[in-house]
């Protein structure tokens, strides 16, 4: 999944910036001082940023290292995986093909991809895919569709398989962010241009803009990239390799440096006819339709403060690119660390740099205590269930003594509740958030492990408790029977002793009767 993690979710996409102040040159000292303060809190190993003023790169900065434990410093030319900022490149490529007459914005998808003809998604238009009004859901976009076996035709095979997937909603009626839209658009670009997505973008976008340190994910491994670091219980661990994924390139696979992305933002704001006409650049940065009032064609739009922006999140990397087109100002922030849940989040770091560079009001993200408490509770829950299993074993006699309706109910009801809780944890809640449990584990492996362990340990505790209660009942009953027999025996012995002591047999028999 790319776009939003967490990790990755629509909440990650929300800037929370408002109230633009009068334009002034950014205080580079202020930005670097803020980074020095906030970077340890976010726990990211490395960071790079670049600021555009009046159409020129006016400030750049880099901090930290490309990989934790290494001595290779991040520079403003270090390529980072940009995540969903890549969607704007895909949208730009589509608009080039629109200007070339190869694609129509309001043409049906089935006109370009034959496998969609007669399928539920066949009537979706190119404009609806670009503006996230196609009907595909966030959950559909975050589901894994990468099990294709490799090869340069991976994207084609994945999109062919998507033809049979019905969108969650009717096209054009509602806005919902979905990576599926841009994965399909990547294939449309290939068909319309006759080139692989990677080749088209590099030849028609990266090279003309002058993005010399940037490239498109092609499935290869690149040591020159900043290594992503994923959250792992109050720290961040590096990915084993800098491997790229060609199948997610259209929605999240542009690998670019801060300096190169600044050049890209300059080009989008310059008001000139170059890689695209000024008219169509402006079209991309306006609301696409009434169903998409805050998203254009590949860009989010904040009319309150005049910003056009996109964030990005891939496993171990988070990014943010923001423009103020009317003032010809922009900033891009790249970090090689993913956000944890309540701990080690990068949102305030990225937004704080952006606010200082563009003179925007920003009061921070506020308290994260609820997220922190929730994460701690999830981490401790499996241990609590383990302790409960030990407790159940030590109190096994009480469990085995439970009988009747009330006792049976108290034994079996926890199994029902823990099974339901497990379903809620690993299926319902991730589904409501738009990220399958596997995607959550990919972006935030510590959270994913805590969720799965809590779900499993809860059910195991209930099953263990039942096992303890029922497997020991037969032996308990035998012991109780033997104990009852032993308690009857002394009375017989006493009666026999009385006979020995001279009592008449009929007197012994009489005492034994009820």
Secondary structure, 3 states (H helix, E strand, C coil): CCCCECCECHHHHCCCCEEECCCCCCCHHHHHHHHHHHHHHHCCCEEEEEEEECCEEEEEEEEEECCCCCCCECCCCCCEECHHHHHHHHHHHHHHHHHCCCCCCCCEHHHCCHHHCCCCCCCCEHHHHHCCCCCCCHHHHHCCCCCCCCCCCHHHHHHHHHCCCCCCCCCCCCCCCCHHHHHHHHHHHHHHHCCCHHHHHHHHHHHHHCCCCCEECCCCECCCCCCCEEECCCCEEECCCCECCHHHHHHHCEEECHHHHHHHHHHHHCCCCCCCCHHHHHHHCCCCECCECCECCCCEEECCCCEEEEEEEECCEEEEEEEEHHHCEEEEEEECCCCCCCCCCCHHHHHHHHHHHHCEECCCCCCCHHHHHHHHHHHHHHHHHHHHHHHHHHCHHHHHCCCHHHHHHHHHHHHHHHHHHHHHHHHHHHHHHCCCHHHHHHHCHHHHHHHHHHHHHHHHHHHHHHHHHHHCHHHHHHHHHHHHHHHHHHHHHHHHHHHHCCCCHHHHHHHHCC
